[in-house]
Amino acid sequence: MEKRGQWSSRFTFILAAVGSAVGLGNAWRFPGLAAKHGGGTFLVVYLFAMLVMGVPLLMMEISISRKLRKGAIESMRGIGKKWEPVGWAATSNAFVIVCYYSVVFAWVILMFLNSWQFGGMTGDNDAASGLFQKLTHSTFAVDGTMIPGQVLVCLLIAWGLIFFCIRNGAKSVGKVVKITVFAPVVLLLIMAIKGCTMPGAMDGIKMLFVPDASAFSDPTLWVDAVGQVFYSLSIMMAIMFAYGSYLGDDADVAADAMIIAFSDMAVSVLSGVVLFSTMGGTGMLDQVTDSGIVTAFIVYPQAIVNLTDIGWFNAVFGAVFYLMLITLAIDSAFSIVEGISAAIADKFHIKPKTVTIAVCAVSGVISILFVSQAGLAWLDIVDHWANSINLIIVGVLECIAIGWTFSLKKVHKEINKNANRFKMPLWWLVASIRFVAPVLLAGLFGWNMYDLFVKNNGNYGDYPMWAIIWAGWVVSALVFISGFIAKIVVARKKKKGFVEDEVIWED
């Protein structure tokens, strides 16, 4: 086996982890949820959920993989052999996610390359909101097999960029994140300055930051805040297991996790400032939505063409906006692939680069499904099941495995191994991993099931039931049986001389 890669410095690890955590959801879903739930009210609940669930779970994954020097699959096996299938479920679900996340990345590239068209759409909301549909030929339904050539080209560009960034694991990722993590912050600041100087911008800022006390009683506020924290930090997706496994023994996990979590939140708030000030300045505050696709590709283009009466300026601003989304998307996209590659390479003793090539090739072919005319609909279904069902179940199982069948004192010791300024209290970790996190996640799952089966009679998005079964339930079933299929594969390989690593937590 090759010597395991390591981050070149603590700073590089933090940048990589922040880059993974800060993604498209920060730019478009966070502001939408804030608008939905009384602005500052959502920020308060989000901060609470970050502290009681997000930070402890993040520390947990990083510290375990740092100790065991393994990706998600073998790290969960190190907790207990019976929990290896949970590692497989996290890895398999990450594979599902990257198949369609790469397409969203491609759409962002497509809009960036066509942002010049905004120059001729000044004040034309219909043309701006219809540009995405015009470029992708989307039917917004599961019907349509035509694949637009320029979208396919953008998908190839997206996968080329993803592979380039992770071709040499931690080494190449470390070089890339020094650019890609700071670039979106700079671009967001540019857009925030422009937004805040527009007449009416302060109406948007007020909407973002001033709490609405009456919103605290809305159960969907708590559900959405917990969900946003959980989805935003790149936990339960094999990513932080991979990134943590590249850490040196001198890493201060407690402090680093706090920096990662609050950097993620800071970018979310900055994104909110950009969206709310721009929407306020263009008189479109009533159109802010928690739907990321709608915000980025339908609503925001309308704001772009109403920024000024100068077409070329609007086009440049549009290019800056989509370039910002590109820099957000790329880190998250390649981190998912890295999480998958590290987990499989560790399990089967394969060179990481070989696995990376295979993962990019296979998921790249599958992703073509989502760039067809029906791609947006298929993506919507798969995304809902991958996030609202699979990811949450993995989270609950990880909490049970580590909180109830393993020693949290050992995990706590590993978290605080090199802690100086900040040490994670044991009571905080125990309360979160054993009780608060699994209860919150179970509540989130229960709410999603209530919404699906009670409010919508088992139907999602008015799609045909056959599409929901195949793209939703069948894909979810494959995610959770992947570990058991892998056991059969390993058993057959053992007959040919394959030897599994002994993964042991040594005190």
Secondary structure, 3 states (H helix, E strand, C coil): CCCCCCCCCHHHHHHHHHHHHCCHHHHHHHHHHHHHCCCHHHHHHHHHHHHHHHHHHHHHHHHHHHHHCCCHHHHHHHHCHHHHHHHHHHHHHHHHHHHHHHHHHHHHHHHHHCHHHHHHCCCCHHHHHHHHHHHHCCCCCCCCCCCCHHHHHHHHHHHHHHHHHHCCCHHHHHHHHHHHCHHHHHHHHHHHHHHHCCCCHHHHHHHHHCCCHHHHHCHHHHHHHHHHHHHHCCCCCCHHHHHHHCCCCCCCHHHHHHHHHHHHHHHHHHHHHHHHHHHHHCCCHHHCCCCHHHHHHHHHHHHHCCCCCCHHHHHHHHHHHHHHHHHHHHHHHHHHHHHHHHHHHHHHCCCHHHHHHHHHHHHHHHHHHHHCCCHHHHHHHHHHHHHHHHHHHHHHHHHHHHHHCCCHHHHHHHHCCCCCCCCCCHHHHHHHHHHHHHHHHHHHHHHHHHHHHHHCCCCCCCCCHHHHHHHHHHHHHHHHHHHHHHHHHHHHHHCCCCCCCCCCCCC
